[in-house]
Amino acid sequence: MGPALVPVIIKSDRLLKRFPRAGEIVRMEGKPGLFVVMNVDKEARVADLMHKGGRHEVEKNVPFGSIRTVARSVSKAIEEFLAS
């Protein structure tokens, strides 16, 4: 049996979901509510998150594996709702 070529397609937004961006609205595994990414340390693979809403609690050094992105359309709708 010889080697086989298998095409692999990586969606461009898939890489962005690995690393949260500052200002992005995300969810955190095990915690209710939404959070805003304040700082990102790509080398340590952690981010600081501030709770979005009435509380201004900051969660420090949250591993990327615990951060779940929120779709841009949903994030934009949340921003518009909170601004009104």
NUTIBA-812977 format. One line per 5 residues: number of its first residue (from 1); their letters; for each residue x, y, z of N, C-alpha, C, O, CB. Coordinates in steps of 0.1 Angstrom, whole numbers, always signed. Glycine has a CB too. Example, Ala and Ser with C-alpha at 12.3 -4.5 7.8 and 13.67 -1.06 7.14 Angstrom:
NUTIBA-812977
1) AS) +132,-57,+78,+123,-45,+78,+132,-33,+78,+142,-33,+85,+113,-45,+90; +128,-22,+71,+137,-11,+71,+129,+0,+79,+134,+11,+80,+141,-6,+57;
***
This chain:
NUTIBA-812977
1) MGPAL) +8,-12,+0,+0,+0,+0,+9,+12,+0,+18,+14,+8,-10,+0,+12; +6,+22,-9,+14,+34,-10,+8,+45,-2,-3,+44,+3,+16,+38,-25; +15,+56,-1,+10,+68,+6,-2,+74,-1,-3,+73,-13,+21,+78,+8; -10,+80,+7,-22,+86,+1,-22,+101,+4,-17,+105,+15,-35,+79,+7; -27,+109,-5,-29,+123,-3,-43,+126,+2,-53,+122,-4,-25,+131,-16;
6) VPVII) -44,+133,+13,-57,+136,+18,-58,+151,+19,-50,+158,+27,-60,+129,+32; -67,+158,+12,-69,+172,+13,-74,+176,+27,-84,+170,+32,-77,+178,+2; -69,+187,+33,-74,+192,+46,-77,+206,+44,-69,+214,+39,-63,+189,+57; -89,+210,+48,-94,+224,+47,-95,+229,+61,-103,+223,+69,-107,+225,+39; -89,+240,+64,-90,+246,+77,-97,+259,+75,-93,+268,+68,-76,+248,+84;
11) KSDRL) -109,+261,+82,-116,+273,+81,-108,+284,+87,-102,+282,+98,-130,+272,+87; -108,+296,+81,-100,+307,+86,-104,+311,+100,-96,+315,+108,-101,+319,+77; -117,+311,+103,-122,+315,+117,-119,+305,+127,-119,+308,+139,-137,+318,+116; -115,+292,+123,-112,+282,+133,-100,+286,+141,-99,+283,+153,-110,+269,+126; -90,+291,+134,-78,+295,+141,-80,+307,+151,-74,+307,+162,-67,+299,+131;
16) LKRFP) -89,+316,+147,-92,+327,+156,-99,+322,+169,-97,+329,+179,-101,+337,+149; -106,+312,+168,-113,+307,+180,-104,+301,+191,-107,+300,+202,-124,+296,+176; -92,+297,+186,-82,+292,+196,-77,+303,+205,-74,+300,+217,-71,+286,+188; -75,+315,+200,-70,+326,+208,-80,+337,+209,-83,+344,+199,-57,+331,+201; -86,+339,+221,-95,+350,+222,-88,+363,+220,-76,+365,+222,-102,+350,+236;
21) RAGEI) -96,+373,+216,-90,+386,+213,-95,+396,+224,-107,+395,+229,-94,+391,+199; -87,+406,+227,-92,+416,+237,-104,+423,+232,-105,+427,+220,-80,+426,+240; -114,+425,+241,-127,+431,+237,-137,+421,+232,-149,+425,+231,-124,+441,+226; -134,+409,+230,-143,+399,+225,-152,+394,+237,-148,+393,+248,-136,+387,+219; -165,+391,+234,-174,+386,+244,-173,+371,+243,-175,+365,+232,-189,+391,+241;
26) VRMEG) -171,+365,+255,-170,+350,+255,-178,+345,+267,-183,+352,+276,-155,+346,+257; -179,+331,+268,-184,+325,+279,-173,+317,+286,-162,+314,+280,-196,+315,+275; -174,+314,+299,-164,+306,+306,-170,+294,+311,-180,+294,+318,-157,+315,+317; -163,+283,+309,-168,+270,+313,-169,+270,+329,-160,+273,+336,-159,+258,+309; -181,+266,+334,-183,+265,+348,-188,+277,+355,-191,+277,+367,-171,+260,+354;
31) KPGLF) -189,+288,+347,-194,+301,+353,-206,+306,+344,-205,+306,+332,-182,+312,+353; -216,+311,+351,-227,+316,+343,-224,+330,+338,-216,+337,+344,-240,+317,+352; -231,+334,+328,-230,+348,+322,-220,+349,+311,-214,+340,+307,-226,+357,+333; -218,+362,+307,-209,+365,+296,-197,+373,+302,-198,+380,+312,-216,+373,+285; -186,+372,+295,-174,+379,+299,-168,+386,+288,-170,+383,+276,-164,+369,+305;
36) VVMNV) -160,+397,+291,-152,+404,+281,-138,+401,+283,-133,+401,+294,-155,+420,+281; -131,+398,+272,-116,+395,+273,-109,+408,+275,-110,+417,+267,-111,+387,+260; -101,+409,+286,-94,+421,+289,-80,+420,+284,-75,+429,+277,-94,+423,+304; -73,+409,+287,-59,+407,+284,-57,+393,+279,-64,+384,+284,-49,+410,+295; -48,+391,+270,-45,+377,+264,-30,+375,+265,-22,+383,+261,-50,+376,+250;
41) DKEAR) -26,+363,+270,-12,+359,+271,-11,+346,+262,-14,+336,+267,-7,+357,+285; -7,+348,+250,-7,+337,+240,+4,+326,+244,+2,+314,+242,-5,+341,+226; +15,+331,+250,+25,+321,+254,+21,+312,+265,+23,+300,+265,+38,+329,+258; +14,+318,+275,+9,+310,+287,-5,+304,+284,-9,+296,+291,+8,+319,+299; -11,+308,+272,-24,+304,+268,-35,+306,+279,-43,+297,+282,-23,+288,+265;
46) VADLM) -35,+319,+284,-44,+323,+294,-49,+337,+291,-43,+344,+283,-38,+323,+309; -61,+340,+296,-67,+354,+294,-73,+358,+307,-77,+351,+315,-77,+354,+282; -74,+372,+308,-81,+378,+319,-95,+382,+314,-96,+388,+304,-73,+390,+325; -105,+378,+321,-119,+380,+317,-126,+389,+327,-125,+386,+339,-126,+367,+314; -134,+399,+323,-142,+407,+332,-157,+403,+329,-161,+402,+318,-140,+422,+329;
51) HKGGR) -164,+401,+340,-178,+397,+339,-186,+409,+333,-184,+420,+337,-184,+394,+353; -194,+405,+323,-202,+415,+316,-215,+417,+323,-222,+407,+325,-204,+412,+301; -219,+429,+326,-231,+431,+333,-229,+440,+345,-220,+448,+345,-238,+418,+337; -237,+438,+355,-236,+446,+367,-224,+445,+375,-219,+454,+381,-248,+444,+376; -218,+432,+376,-206,+430,+384,-194,+433,+375,-194,+431,+363,-206,+415,+389;
56) HEVEK) -184,+438,+382,-171,+441,+374,-160,+432,+380,-149,+437,+383,-167,+456,+376; -163,+419,+382,-153,+410,+387,-144,+406,+376,-149,+404,+364,-160,+397,+393; -131,+404,+379,-122,+400,+369,-117,+386,+372,-112,+383,+383,-110,+410,+368; -118,+377,+363,-112,+363,+364,-98,+364,+358,-97,+366,+346,-122,+352,+357; -88,+361,+366,-74,+362,+361,-69,+348,+356,-73,+338,+362,-65,+367,+371;
61) NVPFG) -61,+348,+346,-54,+336,+341,-63,+324,+338,-61,+313,+342,-44,+332,+351; -74,+327,+330,-83,+317,+326,-77,+309,+314,-74,+316,+304,-97,+322,+323; -75,+296,+315,-70,+288,+304,-79,+289,+292,-91,+290,+293,-68,+274,+308; -72,+290,+280,-80,+291,+267,-90,+279,+266,-100,+281,+260,-70,+290,+256; -86,+268,+272,-95,+256,+271,-108,+258,+278,-118,+251,+275,-88,+244,+276;
66) SIRTV) -109,+268,+287,-121,+270,+295,-130,+282,+289,-141,+284,+293,-118,+274,+309; -124,+288,+278,-131,+299,+272,-138,+295,+260,-133,+288,+251,-121,+310,+268; -151,+298,+259,-160,+295,+247,-163,+308,+240,-169,+317,+246,-172,+287,+252; -161,+308,+227,-164,+320,+220,-179,+321,+218,-187,+311,+218,-157,+321,+206; -184,+333,+216,-198,+336,+213,-198,+341,+198,-190,+349,+194,-204,+347,+223;
71) ARSVS) -207,+336,+190,-208,+340,+176,-209,+355,+175,-215,+362,+183,-220,+333,+169; -203,+360,+164,-202,+375,+162,-216,+381,+161,-218,+392,+167,-194,+378,+150; -225,+374,+154,-239,+380,+153,-245,+381,+167,-252,+390,+170,-247,+372,+143; -243,+371,+175,-249,+371,+189,-242,+381,+197,-249,+389,+204,-248,+357,+195; -229,+382,+196,-222,+392,+203,-226,+406,+200,-228,+415,+209,-207,+390,+201;
76) KAIEE) -228,+409,+187,-232,+422,+183,-246,+425,+188,-249,+436,+192,-232,+423,+167; -255,+415,+187,-269,+417,+193,-269,+420,+208,-277,+428,+212,-278,+405,+190; -260,+413,+215,-259,+416,+229,-254,+430,+232,-259,+437,+241,-249,+406,+236; -244,+434,+224,-238,+448,+226,-249,+458,+223,-251,+468,+231,-227,+450,+216; -257,+456,+212,-268,+466,+209,-278,+466,+220,-283,+477,+223,-274,+462,+196;
81) FLAS) -282,+455,+225,-292,+454,+236,-287,+461,+248,-295,+469,+254,-295,+439,+239; -275,+459,+252,-269,+465,+264,-268,+480,+263,-268,+488,+273,-256,+458,+268; -265,+484,+250,-263,+499,+248,-276,+506,+248,-276,+519,+250,-256,+501,+235; -288,+499,+246,-300,+506,+245,-307,+509,+259,-317,+515,+259,-310,+498,+237;
***
